[in-house]
Amino acid sequence: MPTKNIEKIAKDYNDAYKKITGRVVICGGTGCIAGGSMKVYEAFQKEMEKRHIGFCLQITKDCHENYLSLSGCRGFCAMGPLVSVGDIFYTKVKPEDVAEIVEKTLLKGETVDRLLYHNPVNDQKAKTVADIPFYAKQERILLHDCGRINPEDINEYIAHGGYAQAKRAYTEMTDEEVCKEIIASGLRGRGGGGFPTGKKWDLTRVEPGPKKYVICNADEGDPGAFMDRSVMEGNPNAVLEGMMIAARAIGADEGYIYVRMEYPLAIERVRTAIKQAEELGLLGENIFGSGKNFKINVMEGAGAFVCGEETALIASVEGKRGMPKIKPPFPSQRGLFGKPTVINNVETLATVAKIMEMGAAEFRKIGTLGSPGTKTFAVTGHIANTGLVEVPMGTTLRQVIDDVAGGTTNDDGTVNKSAFKAAQIGGPSGGCLTREHLDLPLDFDSLKSAGAMVGSGGLVVMNNKTCMVNVARFFLEFTQRESCGKCVPCREGTEQMLTMLNDIVEGRATLKTLENLEDLAKAVQKASLCALGKTAPNPVLSTLKHFKEEYLAHVVDKRCPAGVCKALARFEILAQKCKGCGMCKRACPVQAITGEVGKPHHIDPKKCIKCGGCKSTCKFGAVVTGA
């Protein structure tokens, strides 16, 4: 099928868009959908039909009314479901709020103040996105269109400049020129390793052979990470365009998007985007009349974390068990089905067209000298505003946590910036950053020097009530479970490390245990075959380095300073809070609590079995877990 004229598509769309009377955008990302945004979307349709207000669900030349559309993830997950009417931005919208929004905002142009974002710092309400610090302090390049365009309408993507750079690559540039442009930009792989993208492309380009492949690694498996999912849900065409440009650069005629099956919405929207691109002739044969072909297949992974490693991913696509291989040969030499292959992650590929649009020199002005551009982070944990953020490389940890994400919170959700204890960056493969790292620039080289890594961009913030030994155990338990079992250091080493951590948190460990744990972690790090095994000890080694006193407290004093480890917990009753009601006494199954009615009670630590029944029963907060 001949490629349709994308300039005409853009003009027709923009001409039609100018005729609509208003636009309502409901966030259709997974986070907001989980919060009920689809019910909000349906409520808008019903309310507008009830009031005989004309609306369309897709922009066409016949649409002269209000445009009601879904968008991808807007990043501000803590405040969802999100709705914008024109420039007015509403948070935490429920279906029962819709009638008031239609009446006041859509019909009268007034705001519904109670639905505006309330800034807890200055007690002001934000009417637009620009007024909200969470957005104002980001630099959204990759995420610019996520939340703005309808991810299921390729025409809207084209109207915003989409596929123009793919056309340029296929009709105006040689394969070498495309590679040089990306090399000049300094773009480094956003999947964790940080290898120069343009160099990877060029290495594949010069390999002989008529058959080559491009693979998009969308097997995002880090706990707390959702960057790739959000991009695929919010702007799938950006990923396709990036793959097309990569294919032009290396001479590939086929590509695969390997996405984990736990991402059903992302899969659906990517497949919709591929179908629409094929209908327009953007994918298929003789793209842009260049004589070159490119098709994209979607493969659903079964959720194995190890398949995020490129050689294991290739094995999985080939229908084999996902297990890593020794390198060299590298995928650029012998990859999928033995052919030269480029593998990039979602964020890397979705950035490519933006780089070509703005120019390599302009892109290099953002970020740092060694790590140009921006990086998305999925910020979760004890943080005021969980969500997806995009900041220039080199932005400090403090700026991301305090300025963008609103600051660390106490367990009850109140903001307390001084409560920050640590942040796990890079998922289970990453490391722990502490208060001394708050002003550390978040870029590939700075994080590596601190014993951590950017990884895919997961950032879990922890407050001072967090047990770092338990955190290390959580991440190691994940990697141990996800080990493919191929090499002994990873298969056996992670299991033995986990056994030692269990001994520590359950009070059976000795100082020799700590010594053995550190030695084994370093051995696993050096001897494992792939990146999963080599990085699995990172959370253990980084917490041992920065929180050694917590490990010693568990081992020597048999106590958990954070009061998290149940086997080492010390329950006590605060006399000043105890009302002497006797509820805790009646809840104790071993009669470890004594005291008279109306007077402070006491827990006998020798009898206490640490079941926690007293703490959950007390209504006055008098029972606490002592350090």
Beta strands, then each sheet from edge to edge (+ up, - down):
strand 1: 22-27
strand 2: 55-56
strand 3: 66-71
strand 4: 83-85
strand 5: 88-90
strand 6: 117-119
strand 7: 124-126
strand 8: 213-218
strand 9: 254-260
strand 10: 295-301
strand 11: 341-345
strand 12: 374-381
strand 13: 387-392
strand 14: 420-425
strand 15: 431-434
strand 16: 458-463
strand 17: 570-573
strand 18: 593-594
strand 19: 602-603
strand 20: 623-626
sheet 1: 2+ 3+ 1+ 4- 5+
sheet 2: 6+ 7-
sheet 3: 10+ 9+ 8+ 11+
sheet 4: 13+ 12- 16- 14+ 15-
sheet 5: 17+ 20-
sheet 6: 18+ 19-
end
